[in-house]
């Protein structure tokens, strides 16, 4: 079931991923961990866009 505000969440995930990915050039020693963190945000965005994320009242 899709989130009621899925579009806003999707946009926020995209912004977070881009911001984290841009940080890699400033913190080369953290390149791998920032890349992984960016992937997590991209995966959450994909789940939201596909309607795979559960709403809070569905979680038990």
Biopython code that builds the backbone (N, CA, C, O; Angstrom):
import numpy as np
from Bio.PDB.StructureBuilder import StructureBuilder

atoms = [
    (1, "UNK", "N", (0.844, -1.180, 0.000)),
    (1, "UNK", "CA", (0.000, 0.000, 0.000)),
    (1, "UNK", "C", (0.890, 1.243, 0.000)),
    (1, "UNK", "O", (1.763, 1.362, 0.860)),
    (2, "UNK", "N", (0.697, 2.155, -0.922)),
    (2, "UNK", "CA", (1.551, 3.340, -0.994)),
    (2, "UNK", "C", (1.284, 4.319, 0.152)),
    (2, "UNK", "O", (0.177, 4.388, 0.685)),
    (3, "UNK", "N", (2.301, 5.057, 0.509)),
    (3, "UNK", "CA", (2.145, 6.110, 1.504)),
    (3, "UNK", "C", (1.275, 7.214, 0.929)),
    (3, "UNK", "O", (1.290, 7.454, -0.278)),
    (4, "UNK", "N", (0.516, 7.886, 1.787)),
    (4, "UNK", "CA", (-0.342, 8.962, 1.300)),
    (4, "UNK", "C", (0.478, 10.158, 0.828)),
    (4, "UNK", "O", (0.038, 10.912, -0.040)),
    (5, "UNK", "N", (1.655, 10.331, 1.391)),
    (5, "UNK", "CA", (2.528, 11.433, 0.989)),
    (5, "UNK", "C", (3.788, 10.886, 0.309)),
    (5, "UNK", "O", (4.890, 11.393, 0.516)),
    (6, "UNK", "N", (3.604, 9.860, -0.492)),
    (6, "UNK", "CA", (4.725, 9.160, -1.119)),
    (6, "UNK", "C", (5.566, 10.078, -1.998)),
    (6, "UNK", "O", (6.790, 9.946, -2.034)),
    (7, "UNK", "N", (4.934, 10.993, -2.695)),
    (7, "UNK", "CA", (5.692, 11.879, -3.582)),
    (7, "UNK", "C", (6.690, 12.715, -2.779)),
    (7, "UNK", "O", (7.837, 12.877, -3.195)),
    (8, "UNK", "N", (6.267, 13.239, -1.651)),
    (8, "UNK", "CA", (7.168, 14.037, -0.806)),
    (8, "UNK", "C", (8.303, 13.193, -0.259)),
    (8, "UNK", "O", (9.453, 13.631, -0.241)),
    (9, "UNK", "N", (7.986, 11.982, 0.189)),
    (9, "UNK", "CA", (9.014, 11.074, 0.701)),
    (9, "UNK", "C", (9.999, 10.698, -0.400)),
    (9, "UNK", "O", (11.206, 10.649, -0.165)),
    (10, "UNK", "N", (9.498, 10.437, -1.578)),
    (10, "UNK", "CA", (10.348, 10.068, -2.705)),
    (10, "UNK", "C", (11.313, 11.198, -3.042)),
    (10, "UNK", "O", (12.499, 10.962, -3.273)),
    (11, "UNK", "N", (10.806, 12.415, -3.068)),
    (11, "UNK", "CA", (11.653, 13.572, -3.356)),
    (11, "UNK", "C", (12.705, 13.765, -2.272)),
    (11, "UNK", "O", (13.853, 14.095, -2.571)),
    (12, "UNK", "N", (12.320, 13.562, -1.010)),
    (12, "UNK", "CA", (13.252, 13.700, 0.095)),
    (12, "UNK", "C", (14.353, 12.647, 0.001)),
    (12, "UNK", "O", (15.523, 12.952, 0.232)),
    (13, "UNK", "N", (13.988, 11.416, -0.334)),
    (13, "UNK", "CA", (14.985, 10.352, -0.484)),
    (13, "UNK", "C", (15.967, 10.680, -1.598)),
    (13, "UNK", "O", (17.168, 10.451, -1.455)),
    (14, "UNK", "N", (15.466, 11.211, -2.703)),
    (14, "UNK", "CA", (16.333, 11.587, -3.822)),
    (14, "UNK", "C", (17.297, 12.690, -3.407)),
    (14, "UNK", "O", (18.481, 12.634, -3.740)),
    (15, "UNK", "N", (16.807, 13.687, -2.687)),
    (15, "UNK", "CA", (17.666, 14.778, -2.221)),
    (15, "UNK", "C", (18.732, 14.264, -1.261)),
    (15, "UNK", "O", (19.894, 14.663, -1.346)),
    (16, "UNK", "N", (18.340, 13.384, -0.352)),
    (16, "UNK", "CA", (19.287, 12.820, 0.597)),
    (16, "UNK", "C", (20.379, 12.038, -0.132)),
    (16, "UNK", "O", (21.563, 12.190, 0.170)),
    (17, "UNK", "N", (19.982, 11.210, -1.083)),
    (17, "UNK", "CA", (20.943, 10.401, -1.828)),
    (17, "UNK", "C", (21.926, 11.292, -2.581)),
    (17, "UNK", "O", (23.132, 11.047, -2.558)),
    (18, "UNK", "N", (21.418, 12.318, -3.245)),
    (18, "UNK", "CA", (22.292, 13.220, -3.996)),
    (18, "UNK", "C", (23.260, 13.957, -3.074)),
    (18, "UNK", "O", (24.443, 14.086, -3.389)),
    (19, "UNK", "N", (22.763, 14.439, -1.937)),
    (19, "UNK", "CA", (23.601, 15.157, -0.990)),
    (19, "UNK", "C", (24.727, 14.246, -0.469)),
    (19, "UNK", "O", (25.887, 14.653, -0.410)),
    (20, "UNK", "N", (24.374, 13.030, -0.098)),
    (20, "UNK", "CA", (25.363, 12.078, 0.415)),
    (20, "UNK", "C", (26.372, 11.716, -0.663)),
    (20, "UNK", "O", (27.572, 11.653, -0.396)),
    (21, "UNK", "N", (25.898, 11.479, -1.869)),
    (21, "UNK", "CA", (26.804, 11.144, -2.973)),
    (21, "UNK", "C", (27.753, 12.304, -3.289)),
    (21, "UNK", "O", (28.908, 12.074, -3.646)),
    (22, "UNK", "N", (27.284, 13.530, -3.163)),
    (22, "UNK", "CA", (28.136, 14.697, -3.394)),
    (22, "UNK", "C", (29.205, 14.842, -2.311)),
    (22, "UNK", "O", (30.267, 15.411, -2.560)),
    (23, "UNK", "N", (28.932, 14.336, -1.125)),
    (23, "UNK", "CA", (29.885, 14.418, -0.020)),
    (23, "UNK", "C", (31.118, 13.547, -0.262)),
    (23, "UNK", "O", (32.162, 13.769, 0.352)),
    (24, "UNK", "N", (31.007, 12.566, -1.144)),
    (24, "UNK", "CA", (32.131, 11.657, -1.396)),
    (24, "UNK", "C", (33.373, 12.396, -1.880)),
    (24, "UNK", "O", (34.493, 12.005, -1.549)),
    (25, "UNK", "N", (33.188, 13.456, -2.658)),
    (25, "UNK", "CA", (34.358, 14.195, -3.159)),
    (25, "UNK", "C", (35.026, 15.012, -2.044)),
    (25, "UNK", "O", (36.218, 15.310, -2.130)),
    (26, "UNK", "N", (34.280, 15.369, -1.018)),
    (26, "UNK", "CA", (34.832, 16.139, 0.096)),
    (26, "UNK", "C", (35.456, 15.245, 1.160)),
    (26, "UNK", "O", (36.331, 15.675, 1.912)),
    (27, "UNK", "N", (35.001, 14.005, 1.216)),
    (27, "UNK", "CA", (35.489, 13.060, 2.218)),
    (27, "UNK", "C", (35.895, 11.754, 1.537)),
    (27, "UNK", "O", (35.207, 10.743, 1.677)),
    (28, "UNK", "N", (37.007, 11.769, 0.803)),
    (28, "UNK", "CA", (37.408, 10.571, 0.050)),
    (28, "UNK", "C", (37.648, 9.352, 0.939)),
    (28, "UNK", "O", (37.490, 8.216, 0.494)),
    (29, "UNK", "N", (38.029, 9.588, 2.194)),
    (29, "UNK", "CA", (38.255, 8.461, 3.094)),
    (29, "UNK", "C", (36.950, 7.765, 3.481)),
    (29, "UNK", "O", (36.972, 6.655, 4.014)),
    (30, "UNK", "N", (35.838, 8.399, 3.221)),
    (30, "UNK", "CA", (34.515, 7.843, 3.525)),
    (30, "UNK", "C", (33.752, 7.438, 2.261)),
    (30, "UNK", "O", (32.546, 7.194, 2.306)),
    (31, "UNK", "N", (34.459, 7.371, 1.147)),
    (31, "UNK", "CA", (33.815, 7.108, -0.142)),
    (31, "UNK", "C", (32.939, 5.859, -0.113)),
    (31, "UNK", "O", (31.790, 5.900, -0.553)),
    (32, "UNK", "N", (33.465, 4.762, 0.394)),
    (32, "UNK", "CA", (32.712, 3.504, 0.387)),
    (32, "UNK", "C", (31.476, 3.584, 1.273)),
    (32, "UNK", "O", (30.394, 3.172, 0.853)),
    (33, "UNK", "N", (31.611, 4.098, 2.477)),
    (33, "UNK", "CA", (30.455, 4.164, 3.376)),
    (33, "UNK", "C", (29.403, 5.155, 2.873)),
    (33, "UNK", "O", (28.205, 4.913, 3.020)),
    (34, "UNK", "N", (29.844, 6.271, 2.280)),
    (34, "UNK", "CA", (28.882, 7.229, 1.726)),
    (34, "UNK", "C", (28.175, 6.660, 0.503)),
    (34, "UNK", "O", (26.994, 6.930, 0.287)),
    (35, "UNK", "N", (28.885, 5.879, -0.291)),
    (35, "UNK", "CA", (28.268, 5.226, -1.451)),
    (35, "UNK", "C", (27.190, 4.256, -0.984)),
    (35, "UNK", "O", (26.097, 4.212, -1.549)),
    (36, "UNK", "N", (27.499, 3.484, 0.043)),
    (36, "UNK", "CA", (26.535, 2.536, 0.580)),
    (36, "UNK", "C", (25.321, 3.250, 1.166)),
    (36, "UNK", "O", (24.186, 2.822, 0.954)),
    (37, "UNK", "N", (25.550, 4.319, 1.890)),
    (37, "UNK", "CA", (24.453, 5.085, 2.460)),
    (37, "UNK", "C", (23.576, 5.685, 1.364)),
    (37, "UNK", "O", (22.350, 5.692, 1.480)),
    (38, "UNK", "N", (24.195, 6.182, 0.314)),
    (38, "UNK", "CA", (23.439, 6.700, -0.827)),
    (38, "UNK", "C", (22.579, 5.621, -1.466)),
    (38, "UNK", "O", (21.447, 5.880, -1.875)),
    (39, "UNK", "N", (23.124, 4.404, -1.550)),
    (39, "UNK", "CA", (22.353, 3.278, -2.100)),
    (39, "UNK", "C", (21.131, 2.959, -1.252)),
    (39, "UNK", "O", (20.067, 2.638, -1.783)),
    (40, "UNK", "N", (21.283, 3.047, 0.063)),
    (40, "UNK", "CA", (20.136, 2.802, 0.947)),
    (40, "UNK", "C", (19.014, 3.797, 0.684)),
    (40, "UNK", "O", (17.842, 3.426, 0.629)),
    (41, "UNK", "N", (19.389, 5.078, 0.521)),
    (41, "UNK", "CA", (18.375, 6.095, 0.236)),
    (41, "UNK", "C", (17.720, 5.845, -1.124)),
    (41, "UNK", "O", (16.510, 6.017, -1.272)),
    (42, "UNK", "N", (18.514, 5.441, -2.114)),
    (42, "UNK", "CA", (17.960, 5.138, -3.443)),
    (42, "UNK", "C", (17.012, 3.929, -3.378)),
    (42, "UNK", "O", (15.979, 3.910, -4.047)),
    (43, "UNK", "N", (17.367, 2.935, -2.577)),
    (43, "UNK", "CA", (16.516, 1.755, -2.433)),
    (43, "UNK", "C", (15.214, 2.123, -1.728)),
    (43, "UNK", "O", (14.149, 1.646, -2.119)),
    (44, "UNK", "N", (15.281, 2.956, -0.705)),
    (44, "UNK", "CA", (14.060, 3.398, -0.037)),
    (44, "UNK", "C", (13.176, 4.167, -1.013)),
    (44, "UNK", "O", (11.959, 3.980, -1.023)),
    (45, "UNK", "N", (13.773, 5.027, -1.829)),
    (45, "UNK", "CA", (13.010, 5.761, -2.851)),
    (45, "UNK", "C", (12.330, 4.792, -3.806)),
    (45, "UNK", "O", (11.159, 4.968, -4.142)),
    (46, "UNK", "N", (13.062, 3.763, -4.248)),
    (46, "UNK", "CA", (12.491, 2.773, -5.158)),
    (46, "UNK", "C", (11.303, 2.063, -4.509)),
    (46, "UNK", "O", (10.273, 1.855, -5.151)),
    (47, "UNK", "N", (11.445, 1.699, -3.251)),
    (47, "UNK", "CA", (10.350, 1.026, -2.546)),
    (47, "UNK", "C", (9.137, 1.930, -2.423)),
    (47, "UNK", "O", (8.003, 1.486, -2.606)),
    (48, "UNK", "N", (9.372, 3.189, -2.113)),
    (48, "UNK", "CA", (8.268, 4.150, -2.006)),
    (48, "UNK", "C", (7.585, 4.323, -3.354)),
    (48, "UNK", "O", (6.357, 4.322, -3.434)),
    (49, "UNK", "N", (8.378, 4.472, -4.417)),
    (49, "UNK", "CA", (7.824, 4.673, -5.753)),
    (49, "UNK", "C", (7.021, 3.466, -6.230)),
    (49, "UNK", "O", (6.080, 3.611, -7.010)),
    (50, "UNK", "N", (7.393, 2.272, -5.759)),
    (50, "UNK", "CA", (6.680, 1.048, -6.150)),
    (50, "UNK", "C", (5.524, 0.720, -5.206)),
    (50, "UNK", "O", (4.758, -0.210, -5.460)),
    (51, "UNK", "N", (5.398, 1.476, -4.124)),
    (51, "UNK", "CA", (4.336, 1.208, -3.159)),
    (51, "UNK", "C", (4.645, 0.047, -2.236)),
    (51, "UNK", "O", (3.730, -0.562, -1.682)),
    (52, "UNK", "N", (5.931, -0.274, -2.060)),
    (52, "UNK", "CA", (6.323, -1.406, -1.227)),
    (52, "UNK", "C", (6.521, -1.062, 0.241)),
    (52, "UNK", "O", (6.763, -1.962, 1.045)),
    (53, "UNK", "N", (6.427, 0.194, 0.615)),
    (53, "UNK", "CA", (6.673, 0.603, 1.996)),
    (53, "UNK", "C", (5.363, 0.574, 2.764)),
    (53, "UNK", "O", (4.344, 1.103, 2.319)),
    (54, "UNK", "N", (5.416, -0.057, 3.925)),
    (54, "UNK", "CA", (4.206, -0.171, 4.734)),
    (54, "UNK", "C", (3.945, 1.120, 5.502)),
    (54, "UNK", "O", (4.873, 1.832, 5.885)),
    (55, "UNK", "N", (2.674, 1.403, 5.717)),
    (55, "UNK", "CA", (2.308, 2.532, 6.543)),
    (55, "UNK", "C", (2.423, 2.120, 8.008)),
    (55, "UNK", "O", (2.374, 0.933, 8.332)),
    (56, "UNK", "N", (2.575, 3.104, 8.888)),
    (56, "UNK", "CA", (2.805, 2.836, 10.301)),
    (56, "UNK", "C", (1.704, 1.972, 10.901)),
    (56, "UNK", "O", (2.006, 1.066, 11.678)),
    (57, "UNK", "N", (0.453, 2.214, 10.573)),
    (57, "UNK", "CA", (-0.626, 1.437, 11.176)),
    (57, "UNK", "C", (-0.653, -0.015, 10.702)),
    (57, "UNK", "O", (-1.386, -0.825, 11.270)),
    (58, "UNK", "N", (0.119, -0.362, 9.686)),
    (58, "UNK", "CA", (0.180, -1.734, 9.190)),
    (58, "UNK", "C", (1.274, -2.549, 9.879)),
    (58, "UNK", "O", (1.289, -3.777, 9.782)),
    (59, "UNK", "N", (2.176, -1.880, 10.566)),
    (59, "UNK", "CA", (3.306, -2.561, 11.207)),
    (59, "UNK", "C", (2.863, -3.083, 12.563)),
    (59, "UNK", "O", (2.287, -2.349, 13.366)),
    (60, "UNK", "N", (3.138, -4.356, 12.808)),
    (60, "UNK", "CA", (2.761, -4.959, 14.092)),
    (60, "UNK", "C", (3.973, -5.500, 14.781)),
    (60, "UNK", "O", (3.866, -6.048, 15.878)),
]
sb = StructureBuilder()
sb.init_structure("model")
sb.init_model(0)
sb.init_chain("A")
sb.init_seg("    ")
for serial, (resi, resn, name, xyz) in enumerate(atoms, 1):
    if name == "N":
        sb.init_residue(resn, " ", resi, " ")
    sb.init_atom(name, np.array(xyz, "f"), 0.0, 1.0, " ", f" {name:<3s}", serial, name[0])
structure = sb.get_structure()
